Amino acid sequence: MVTSAYHMRRSLAAFHAFGYEPQSYVSDVRHNRVTMLPRFRSYENSKVAVHELIGMVLRVWRWLHLY
């Protein structure tokens, strides 16, 4: 399985749900640097992280039959 680094955890969870044991390879890695001024890339990284977090929360809700 080849996917982005930020999407790897959710992808592995989906494959494991169907009983597969995929070998995972990262296609890109997002690096953050500490700066004094805000950068647009940091906003984009935060947006992607929130998106993946919501996806994991929805997966838990479905597992608990709350959704």
mmCIF file of the N, C-alpha and C atoms, coordinates in Angstrom:
data_MODEL
# 
_entry.id   MODEL 
# 
loop_
_atom_site.group_PDB 
_atom_site.id 
_atom_site.type_symbol 
_atom_site.label_atom_id 
_atom_site.label_alt_id 
_atom_site.label_comp_id 
_atom_site.label_asym_id 
_atom_site.label_entity_id 
_atom_site.label_seq_id 
_atom_site.pdbx_PDB_ins_code 
_atom_site.Cartn_x 
_atom_site.Cartn_y 
_atom_site.Cartn_z 
_atom_site.occupancy 
_atom_site.B_iso_or_equiv 
_atom_site.pdbx_formal_charge 
_atom_site.auth_seq_id 
_atom_site.auth_comp_id 
_atom_site.auth_asym_id 
_atom_site.auth_atom_id 
_atom_site.pdbx_PDB_model_num 
ATOM 1   N N  . MET A 1 1  ? 0.847   -1.155 0.000  1.00 0.00 ? 1  MET A N  1 
ATOM 2   C CA . MET A 1 1  ? 0.000   0.000  0.000  1.00 0.00 ? 1  MET A CA 1 
ATOM 3   C C  . MET A 1 1  ? 0.901   1.228  0.000  1.00 0.00 ? 1  MET A C  1 
ATOM 4   N N  . VAL A 1 2  ? 0.643   2.139  -0.920 1.00 0.00 ? 2  VAL A N  1 
ATOM 5   C CA . VAL A 1 2  ? 1.376   3.396  -0.986 1.00 0.00 ? 2  VAL A CA 1 
ATOM 6   C C  . VAL A 1 2  ? 0.383   4.521  -0.758 1.00 0.00 ? 2  VAL A C  1 
ATOM 7   N N  . THR A 1 3  ? 0.652   5.355  0.242  1.00 0.00 ? 3  THR A N  1 
ATOM 8   C CA . THR A 1 3  ? -0.217  6.485  0.533  1.00 0.00 ? 3  THR A CA 1 
ATOM 9   C C  . THR A 1 3  ? 0.597   7.563  1.240  1.00 0.00 ? 3  THR A C  1 
ATOM 10  N N  . SER A 1 4  ? -0.030  8.682  1.491  1.00 0.00 ? 4  SER A N  1 
ATOM 11  C CA . SER A 1 4  ? 0.641   9.776  2.174  1.00 0.00 ? 4  SER A CA 1 
ATOM 12  C C  . SER A 1 4  ? 0.879   9.442  3.640  1.00 0.00 ? 4  SER A C  1 
ATOM 13  N N  . ALA A 1 5  ? 1.869   10.074 4.222  1.00 0.00 ? 5  ALA A N  1 
ATOM 14  C CA . ALA A 1 5  ? 2.221   9.801  5.615  1.00 0.00 ? 5  ALA A CA 1 
ATOM 15  C C  . ALA A 1 5  ? 1.070   10.131 6.550  1.00 0.00 ? 5  ALA A C  1 
ATOM 16  N N  . TYR A 1 6  ? 0.363   11.225 6.279  1.00 0.00 ? 6  TYR A N  1 
ATOM 17  C CA . TYR A 1 6  ? -0.724  11.623 7.167  1.00 0.00 ? 6  TYR A CA 1 
ATOM 18  C C  . TYR A 1 6  ? -1.930  10.706 7.053  1.00 0.00 ? 6  TYR A C  1 
ATOM 19  N N  . HIS A 1 7  ? -2.023  9.926  5.998  1.00 0.00 ? 7  HIS A N  1 
ATOM 20  C CA . HIS A 1 7  ? -3.169  9.057  5.761  1.00 0.00 ? 7  HIS A CA 1 
ATOM 21  C C  . HIS A 1 7  ? -2.862  7.593  6.093  1.00 0.00 ? 7  HIS A C  1 
ATOM 22  N N  . MET A 1 8  ? -1.625  7.307  6.470  1.00 0.00 ? 8  MET A N  1 
ATOM 23  C CA . MET A 1 8  ? -1.184  5.925  6.652  1.00 0.00 ? 8  MET A CA 1 
ATOM 24  C C  . MET A 1 8  ? -1.953  5.202  7.752  1.00 0.00 ? 8  MET A C  1 
ATOM 25  N N  . ARG A 1 9  ? -2.131  5.830  8.893  1.00 0.00 ? 9  ARG A N  1 
ATOM 26  C CA . ARG A 1 9  ? -2.779  5.153  10.030 1.00 0.00 ? 9  ARG A CA 1 
ATOM 27  C C  . ARG A 1 9  ? -4.206  4.738  9.680  1.00 0.00 ? 9  ARG A C  1 
ATOM 28  N N  . ARG A 1 10 ? -4.954  5.635  9.051  1.00 0.00 ? 10 ARG A N  1 
ATOM 29  C CA . ARG A 1 10 ? -6.345  5.316  8.713  1.00 0.00 ? 10 ARG A CA 1 
ATOM 30  C C  . ARG A 1 10 ? -6.405  4.257  7.615  1.00 0.00 ? 10 ARG A C  1 
ATOM 31  N N  . SER A 1 11 ? -5.480  4.299  6.668  1.00 0.00 ? 11 SER A N  1 
ATOM 32  C CA . SER A 1 11 ? -5.455  3.289  5.606  1.00 0.00 ? 11 SER A CA 1 
ATOM 33  C C  . SER A 1 11 ? -5.146  1.907  6.166  1.00 0.00 ? 11 SER A C  1 
ATOM 34  N N  . LEU A 1 12 ? -4.166  1.843  7.061  1.00 0.00 ? 12 LEU A N  1 
ATOM 35  C CA . LEU A 1 12 ? -3.844  0.553  7.674  1.00 0.00 ? 12 LEU A CA 1 
ATOM 36  C C  . LEU A 1 12 ? -5.023  0.001  8.465  1.00 0.00 ? 12 LEU A C  1 
ATOM 37  N N  . ALA A 1 13 ? -5.737  0.875  9.161  1.00 0.00 ? 13 ALA A N  1 
ATOM 38  C CA . ALA A 1 13 ? -6.909  0.430  9.920  1.00 0.00 ? 13 ALA A CA 1 
ATOM 39  C C  . ALA A 1 13 ? -7.978  -0.138 8.990  1.00 0.00 ? 13 ALA A C  1 
ATOM 40  N N  . ALA A 1 14 ? -8.167  0.481  7.836  1.00 0.00 ? 14 ALA A N  1 
ATOM 41  C CA . ALA A 1 14 ? -9.161  -0.014 6.880  1.00 0.00 ? 14 ALA A CA 1 
ATOM 42  C C  . ALA A 1 14 ? -8.755  -1.386 6.329  1.00 0.00 ? 14 ALA A C  1 
ATOM 43  N N  . PHE A 1 15 ? -7.481  -1.568 5.998  1.00 0.00 ? 15 PHE A N  1 
ATOM 44  C CA . PHE A 1 15 ? -7.024  -2.859 5.493  1.00 0.00 ? 15 PHE A CA 1 
ATOM 45  C C  . PHE A 1 15 ? -7.129  -3.941 6.575  1.00 0.00 ? 15 PHE A C  1 
ATOM 46  N N  . HIS A 1 16 ? -6.767  -3.598 7.805  1.00 0.00 ? 16 HIS A N  1 
ATOM 47  C CA . HIS A 1 16 ? -6.851  -4.580 8.893  1.00 0.00 ? 16 HIS A CA 1 
ATOM 48  C C  . HIS A 1 16 ? -8.300  -4.988 9.165  1.00 0.00 ? 16 HIS A C  1 
ATOM 49  N N  . ALA A 1 17 ? -9.232  -4.087 8.942  1.00 0.00 ? 17 ALA A N  1 
ATOM 50  C CA . ALA A 1 17 ? -10.644 -4.406 9.151  1.00 0.00 ? 17 ALA A CA 1 
ATOM 51  C C  . ALA A 1 17 ? -11.109 -5.525 8.213  1.00 0.00 ? 17 ALA A C  1 
ATOM 52  N N  . PHE A 1 18 ? -10.488 -5.621 7.035  1.00 0.00 ? 18 PHE A N  1 
ATOM 53  C CA . PHE A 1 18 ? -10.856 -6.667 6.086  1.00 0.00 ? 18 PHE A CA 1 
ATOM 54  C C  . PHE A 1 18 ? -9.926  -7.870 6.156  1.00 0.00 ? 18 PHE A C  1 
ATOM 55  N N  . GLY A 1 19 ? -9.028  -7.878 7.149  1.00 0.00 ? 19 GLY A N  1 
ATOM 56  C CA . GLY A 1 19 ? -8.169  -9.036 7.353  1.00 0.00 ? 19 GLY A CA 1 
ATOM 57  C C  . GLY A 1 19 ? -6.890  -9.051 6.539  1.00 0.00 ? 19 GLY A C  1 
ATOM 58  N N  . TYR A 1 20 ? -6.524  -7.944 5.929  1.00 0.00 ? 20 TYR A N  1 
ATOM 59  C CA . TYR A 1 20 ? -5.293  -7.862 5.152  1.00 0.00 ? 20 TYR A CA 1 
ATOM 60  C C  . TYR A 1 20 ? -4.147  -7.365 6.022  1.00 0.00 ? 20 TYR A C  1 
ATOM 61  N N  . GLU A 1 21 ? -2.943  -7.788 5.690  1.00 0.00 ? 21 GLU A N  1 
ATOM 62  C CA . GLU A 1 21 ? -1.729  -7.314 6.356  1.00 0.00 ? 21 GLU A CA 1 
ATOM 63  C C  . GLU A 1 21 ? -0.847  -6.649 5.295  1.00 0.00 ? 21 GLU A C  1 
ATOM 64  N N  . PRO A 1 22 ? -1.142  -5.411 4.924  1.00 0.00 ? 22 PRO A N  1 
ATOM 65  C CA . PRO A 1 22 ? -0.390  -4.778 3.829  1.00 0.00 ? 22 PRO A CA 1 
ATOM 66  C C  . PRO A 1 22 ? 0.994   -4.320 4.277  1.00 0.00 ? 22 PRO A C  1 
ATOM 67  N N  . GLN A 1 23 ? 1.908   -4.245 3.320  1.00 0.00 ? 23 GLN A N  1 
ATOM 68  C CA . GLN A 1 23 ? 3.185   -3.602 3.563  1.00 0.00 ? 23 GLN A CA 1 
ATOM 69  C C  . GLN A 1 23 ? 2.997   -2.146 3.163  1.00 0.00 ? 23 GLN A C  1 
ATOM 70  N N  . SER A 1 24 ? 3.350   -1.250 4.041  1.00 0.00 ? 24 SER A N  1 
ATOM 71  C CA . SER A 1 24 ? 3.067   0.161  3.784  1.00 0.00 ? 24 SER A CA 1 
ATOM 72  C C  . SER A 1 24 ? 4.324   0.908  3.364  1.00 0.00 ? 24 SER A C  1 
ATOM 73  N N  . TYR A 1 25 ? 4.146   1.819  2.413  1.00 0.00 ? 25 TYR A N  1 
ATOM 74  C CA . TYR A 1 25 ? 5.208   2.699  1.931  1.00 0.00 ? 25 TYR A CA 1 
ATOM 75  C C  . TYR A 1 25 ? 4.660   4.116  1.896  1.00 0.00 ? 25 TYR A C  1 
ATOM 76  N N  . VAL A 1 26 ? 5.447   5.047  2.383  1.00 0.00 ? 26 VAL A N  1 
ATOM 77  C CA . VAL A 1 26 ? 5.032   6.444  2.434  1.00 0.00 ? 26 VAL A CA 1 
ATOM 78  C C  . VAL A 1 26 ? 5.432   7.139  1.141  1.00 0.00 ? 26 VAL A C  1 
ATOM 79  N N  . SER A 1 27 ? 4.481   7.864  0.542  1.00 0.00 ? 27 SER A N  1 
ATOM 80  C CA . SER A 1 27 ? 4.771   8.565  -0.704 1.00 0.00 ? 27 SER A CA 1 
ATOM 81  C C  . SER A 1 27 ? 5.292   9.978  -0.470 1.00 0.00 ? 27 SER A C  1 
ATOM 82  N N  . ASP A 1 28 ? 4.958   10.576 0.651  1.00 0.00 ? 28 ASP A N  1 
ATOM 83  C CA . ASP A 1 28 ? 5.471   11.911 0.973  1.00 0.00 ? 28 ASP A CA 1 
ATOM 84  C C  . ASP A 1 28 ? 5.452   12.102 2.481  1.00 0.00 ? 28 ASP A C  1 
ATOM 85  N N  . VAL A 1 29 ? 6.280   12.975 2.947  1.00 0.00 ? 29 VAL A N  1 
ATOM 86  C CA . VAL A 1 29 ? 6.349   13.299 4.366  1.00 0.00 ? 29 VAL A CA 1 
ATOM 87  C C  . VAL A 1 29 ? 6.272   14.814 4.480  1.00 0.00 ? 29 VAL A C  1 
ATOM 88  N N  . ARG A 1 30 ? 5.460   15.290 5.402  1.00 0.00 ? 30 ARG A N  1 
ATOM 89  C CA . ARG A 1 30 ? 5.346   16.732 5.624  1.00 0.00 ? 30 ARG A CA 1 
ATOM 90  C C  . ARG A 1 30 ? 6.230   17.116 6.793  1.00 0.00 ? 30 ARG A C  1 
ATOM 91  N N  . HIS A 1 31 ? 7.169   18.006 6.542  1.00 0.00 ? 31 HIS A N  1 
ATOM 92  C CA . HIS A 1 31 ? 8.071   18.484 7.583  1.00 0.00 ? 31 HIS A CA 1 
ATOM 93  C C  . HIS A 1 31 ? 7.631   19.866 8.028  1.00 0.00 ? 31 HIS A C  1 
ATOM 94  N N  . ASN A 1 32 ? 7.663   20.092 9.313  1.00 0.00 ? 32 ASN A N  1 
ATOM 95  C CA . ASN A 1 32 ? 7.347   21.410 9.865  1.00 0.00 ? 32 ASN A CA 1 
ATOM 96  C C  . ASN A 1 32 ? 8.605   22.021 10.440 1.00 0.00 ? 32 ASN A C  1 
ATOM 97  N N  . ARG A 1 33 ? 8.741   23.317 10.246 1.00 0.00 ? 33 ARG A N  1 
ATOM 98  C CA . ARG A 1 33 ? 9.855   24.055 10.834 1.00 0.00 ? 33 ARG A CA 1 
ATOM 99  C C  . ARG A 1 33 ? 9.283   25.106 11.767 1.00 0.00 ? 33 ARG A C  1 
ATOM 100 N N  . VAL A 1 34 ? 9.973   25.327 12.855 1.00 0.00 ? 34 VAL A N  1 
ATOM 101 C CA . VAL A 1 34 ? 9.553   26.347 13.814 1.00 0.00 ? 34 VAL A CA 1 
ATOM 102 C C  . VAL A 1 34 ? 9.982   27.705 13.282 1.00 0.00 ? 34 VAL A C  1 
ATOM 103 N N  . THR A 1 35 ? 9.021   28.626 13.175 1.00 0.00 ? 35 THR A N  1 
ATOM 104 C CA . THR A 1 35 ? 9.315   29.986 12.722 1.00 0.00 ? 35 THR A CA 1 
ATOM 105 C C  . THR A 1 35 ? 8.599   30.974 13.634 1.00 0.00 ? 35 THR A C  1 
ATOM 106 N N  . MET A 1 36 ? 8.997   32.205 13.543 1.00 0.00 ? 36 MET A N  1 
ATOM 107 C CA . MET A 1 36 ? 8.373   33.247 14.345 1.00 0.00 ? 36 MET A CA 1 
ATOM 108 C C  . MET A 1 36 ? 7.053   33.721 13.723 1.00 0.00 ? 36 MET A C  1 
ATOM 109 N N  . LEU A 1 37 ? 6.946   33.614 12.417 1.00 0.00 ? 37 LEU A N  1 
ATOM 110 C CA . LEU A 1 37 ? 5.745   34.057 11.716 1.00 0.00 ? 37 LEU A CA 1 
ATOM 111 C C  . LEU A 1 37 ? 4.936   32.860 11.238 1.00 0.00 ? 37 LEU A C  1 
ATOM 112 N N  . PRO A 1 38 ? 3.615   32.969 11.216 1.00 0.00 ? 38 PRO A N  1 
ATOM 113 C CA . PRO A 1 38 ? 2.799   31.866 10.706 1.00 0.00 ? 38 PRO A CA 1 
ATOM 114 C C  . PRO A 1 38 ? 3.041   31.653 9.208  1.00 0.00 ? 38 PRO A C  1 
ATOM 115 N N  . ARG A 1 39 ? 2.973   30.414 8.799  1.00 0.00 ? 39 ARG A N  1 
ATOM 116 C CA . ARG A 1 39 ? 3.152   30.086 7.385  1.00 0.00 ? 39 ARG A CA 1 
ATOM 117 C C  . ARG A 1 39 ? 1.912   29.379 6.871  1.00 0.00 ? 39 ARG A C  1 
ATOM 118 N N  . PHE A 1 40 ? 1.635   29.529 5.587  1.00 0.00 ? 40 PHE A N  1 
ATOM 119 C CA . PHE A 1 40 ? 0.464   28.901 4.987  1.00 0.00 ? 40 PHE A CA 1 
ATOM 120 C C  . PHE A 1 40 ? 0.575   27.379 5.048  1.00 0.00 ? 40 PHE A C  1 
ATOM 121 N N  . ARG A 1 41 ? 1.769   26.855 4.875  1.00 0.00 ? 41 ARG A N  1 
ATOM 122 C CA . ARG A 1 41 ? 1.950   25.396 4.914  1.00 0.00 ? 41 ARG A CA 1 
ATOM 123 C C  . ARG A 1 41 ? 1.564   24.824 6.280  1.00 0.00 ? 41 ARG A C  1 
ATOM 124 N N  . SER A 1 42 ? 1.822   25.559 7.346  1.00 0.00 ? 42 SER A N  1 
ATOM 125 C CA . SER A 1 42 ? 1.418   25.098 8.679  1.00 0.00 ? 42 SER A CA 1 
ATOM 126 C C  . SER A 1 42 ? -0.095  25.013 8.782  1.00 0.00 ? 42 SER A C  1 
ATOM 127 N N  . TYR A 1 43 ? -0.785  25.987 8.187  1.00 0.00 ? 43 TYR A N  1 
ATOM 128 C CA . TYR A 1 43 ? -2.257  25.938 8.163  1.00 0.00 ? 43 TYR A CA 1 
ATOM 129 C C  . TYR A 1 43 ? -2.715  24.699 7.397  1.00 0.00 ? 43 TYR A C  1 
ATOM 130 N N  . GLU A 1 44 ? -2.106  24.430 6.256  1.00 0.00 ? 44 GLU A N  1 
ATOM 131 C CA . GLU A 1 44 ? -2.480  23.258 5.459  1.00 0.00 ? 44 GLU A CA 1 
ATOM 132 C C  . GLU A 1 44 ? -2.221  21.967 6.232  1.00 0.00 ? 44 GLU A C  1 
ATOM 133 N N  . ASN A 1 45 ? -1.103  21.870 6.927  1.00 0.00 ? 45 ASN A N  1 
ATOM 134 C CA . ASN A 1 45 ? -0.811  20.676 7.727  1.00 0.00 ? 45 ASN A CA 1 
ATOM 135 C C  . ASN A 1 45 ? -1.841  20.490 8.831  1.00 0.00 ? 45 ASN A C  1 
ATOM 136 N N  . SER A 1 46 ? -2.247  21.580 9.461  1.00 0.00 ? 46 SER A N  1 
ATOM 137 C CA . SER A 1 46 ? -3.264  21.495 10.520 1.00 0.00 ? 46 SER A CA 1 
ATOM 138 C C  . SER A 1 46 ? -4.599  21.039 9.955  1.00 0.00 ? 46 SER A C  1 
ATOM 139 N N  . LYS A 1 47 ? -4.957  21.553 8.792  1.00 0.00 ? 47 LYS A N  1 
ATOM 140 C CA . LYS A 1 47 ? -6.221  21.185 8.152  1.00 0.00 ? 47 LYS A CA 1 
ATOM 141 C C  . LYS A 1 47 ? -6.242  19.686 7.820  1.00 0.00 ? 47 LYS A C  1 
ATOM 142 N N  . VAL A 1 48 ? -5.154  19.169 7.304  1.00 0.00 ? 48 VAL A N  1 
ATOM 143 C CA . VAL A 1 48 ? -5.060  17.747 6.968  1.00 0.00 ? 48 VAL A CA 1 
ATOM 144 C C  . VAL A 1 48 ? -5.123  16.900 8.237  1.00 0.00 ? 48 VAL A C  1 
ATOM 145 N N  . ALA A 1 49 ? -4.449  17.341 9.302  1.00 0.00 ? 49 ALA A N  1 
ATOM 146 C CA . ALA A 1 49 ? -4.458  16.595 10.561 1.00 0.00 ? 49 ALA A CA 1 
ATOM 147 C C  . ALA A 1 49 ? -5.864  16.528 11.150 1.00 0.00 ? 49 ALA A C  1 
ATOM 148 N N  . VAL A 1 50 ? -6.603  17.625 11.102 1.00 0.00 ? 50 VAL A N  1 
ATOM 149 C CA . VAL A 1 50 ? -7.980  17.636 11.615 1.00 0.00 ? 50 VAL A CA 1 
ATOM 150 C C  . VAL A 1 50 ? -8.860  16.720 10.777 1.00 0.00 ? 50 VAL A C  1 
ATOM 151 N N  . HIS A 1 51 ? -8.677  16.721 9.469  1.00 0.00 ? 51 HIS A N  1 
ATOM 152 C CA . HIS A 1 51 ? -9.447  15.852 8.581  1.00 0.00 ? 51 HIS A CA 1 
ATOM 153 C C  . HIS A 1 51 ? -9.226  14.381 8.941  1.00 0.00 ? 51 HIS A C  1 
ATOM 154 N N  . GLU A 1 52 ? -7.969  13.986 9.138  1.00 0.00 ? 52 GLU A N  1 
ATOM 155 C CA . GLU A 1 52 ? -7.664  12.605 9.490  1.00 0.00 ? 52 GLU A CA 1 
ATOM 156 C C  . GLU A 1 52 ? -8.186  12.258 10.883 1.00 0.00 ? 52 GLU A C  1 
ATOM 157 N N  . LEU A 1 53 ? -8.116  13.192 11.817 1.00 0.00 ? 53 LEU A N  1 
ATOM 158 C CA . LEU A 1 53 ? -8.637  12.954 13.166 1.00 0.00 ? 53 LEU A CA 1 
ATOM 159 C C  . LEU A 1 53 ? -10.142 12.723 13.134 1.00 0.00 ? 53 LEU A C  1 
ATOM 160 N N  . ILE A 1 54 ? -10.860 13.508 12.360 1.00 0.00 ? 54 ILE A N  1 
ATOM 161 C CA . ILE A 1 54 ? -12.306 13.325 12.225 1.00 0.00 ? 54 ILE A CA 1 
ATOM 162 C C  . ILE A 1 54 ? -12.609 11.954 11.616 1.00 0.00 ? 54 ILE A C  1 
ATOM 163 N N  . GLY A 1 55 ? -11.806 11.539 10.634 1.00 0.00 ? 55 GLY A N  1 
ATOM 164 C CA . GLY A 1 55 ? -11.999 10.218 10.032 1.00 0.00 ? 55 GLY A CA 1 
ATOM 165 C C  . GLY A 1 55 ? -11.819 9.101  11.041 1.00 0.00 ? 55 GLY A C  1 
ATOM 166 N N  . MET A 1 56 ? -10.821 9.231  11.924 1.00 0.00 ? 56 MET A N  1 
ATOM 167 C CA . MET A 1 56 ? -10.615 8.208  12.952 1.00 0.00 ? 56 MET A CA 1 
ATOM 168 C C  . MET A 1 56 ? -11.738 8.219  13.982 1.00 0.00 ? 56 MET A C  1 
ATOM 169 N N  . VAL A 1 57 ? -12.236 9.391  14.362 1.00 0.00 ? 57 VAL A N  1 
ATOM 170 C CA . VAL A 1 57 ? -13.336 9.486  15.326 1.00 0.00 ? 57 VAL A CA 1 
ATOM 171 C C  . VAL A 1 57 ? -14.597 8.842  14.742 1.00 0.00 ? 57 VAL A C  1 
ATOM 172 N N  . LEU A 1 58 ? -14.888 9.110  13.485 1.00 0.00 ? 58 LEU A N  1 
ATOM 173 C CA . LEU A 1 58 ? -16.061 8.497  12.852 1.00 0.00 ? 58 LEU A CA 1 
ATOM 174 C C  . LEU A 1 58 ? -15.935 6.982  12.796 1.00 0.00 ? 58 LEU A C  1 
ATOM 175 N N  . ARG A 1 59 ? -14.711 6.503  12.588 1.00 0.00 ? 59 ARG A N  1 
ATOM 176 C CA . ARG A 1 59 ? -14.490 5.057  12.563 1.00 0.00 ? 59 ARG A CA 1 
ATOM 177 C C  . ARG A 1 59 ? -14.793 4.442  13.933 1.00 0.00 ? 59 ARG A C  1 
ATOM 178 N N  . VAL A 1 60 ? -14.383 5.100  15.017 1.00 0.00 ? 60 VAL A N  1 
ATOM 179 C CA . VAL A 1 60 ? -14.665 4.606  16.369 1.00 0.00 ? 60 VAL A CA 1 
ATOM 180 C C  . VAL A 1 60 ? -16.162 4.655  16.637 1.00 0.00 ? 60 VAL A C  1 
ATOM 181 N N  . TRP A 1 61 ? -16.820 5.745  16.221 1.00 0.00 ? 61 TRP A N  1 
ATOM 182 C CA . TRP A 1 61 ? -18.269 5.848  16.417 1.00 0.00 ? 61 TRP A CA 1 
ATOM 183 C C  . TRP A 1 61 ? -19.004 4.721  15.709 1.00 0.00 ? 61 TRP A C  1 
ATOM 184 N N  . ARG A 1 62 ? -18.571 4.379  14.487 1.00 0.00 ? 62 ARG A N  1 
ATOM 185 C CA . ARG A 1 62 ? -19.207 3.272  13.769 1.00 0.00 ? 62 ARG A CA 1 
ATOM 186 C C  . ARG A 1 62 ? -18.948 1.962  14.479 1.00 0.00 ? 62 ARG A C  1 
ATOM 187 N N  . TRP A 1 63 ? -17.732 1.779  14.998 1.00 0.00 ? 63 TRP A N  1 
ATOM 188 C CA . TRP A 1 63 ? -17.387 0.559  15.716 1.00 0.00 ? 63 TRP A CA 1 
ATOM 189 C C  . TRP A 1 63 ? -18.235 0.410  16.968 1.00 0.00 ? 63 TRP A C  1 
ATOM 190 N N  . LEU A 1 64 ? -18.569 1.522  17.617 1.00 0.00 ? 64 LEU A N  1 
ATOM 191 C CA . LEU A 1 64 ? -19.420 1.500  18.809 1.00 0.00 ? 64 LEU A CA 1 
ATOM 192 C C  . LEU A 1 64 ? -20.913 1.535  18.470 1.00 0.00 ? 64 LEU A C  1 
ATOM 193 N N  . HIS A 1 65 ? -21.240 1.517  17.186 1.00 0.00 ? 65 HIS A N  1 
ATOM 194 C CA . HIS A 1 65 ? -22.622 1.562  16.689 1.00 0.00 ? 65 HIS A CA 1 
ATOM 195 C C  . HIS A 1 65 ? -23.352 2.828  17.151 1.00 0.00 ? 65 HIS A C  1 
ATOM 196 N N  . LEU A 1 66 ? -22.624 3.941  17.208 1.00 0.00 ? 66 LEU A N  1 
ATOM 197 C CA . LEU A 1 66 ? -23.233 5.225  17.569 1.00 0.00 ? 66 LEU A CA 1 
ATOM 198 C C  . LEU A 1 66 ? -23.561 6.057  16.337 1.00 0.00 ? 66 LEU A C  1 
ATOM 199 N N  . TYR A 1 67 ? -23.101 5.640  15.168 1.00 0.00 ? 67 TYR A N  1 
ATOM 200 C CA . TYR A 1 67 ? -23.279 6.428  13.939 1.00 0.00 ? 67 TYR A CA 1 
ATOM 201 C C  . TYR A 1 67 ? -24.072 5.639  12.944 1.00 0.00 ? 67 TYR A C  1 
# 
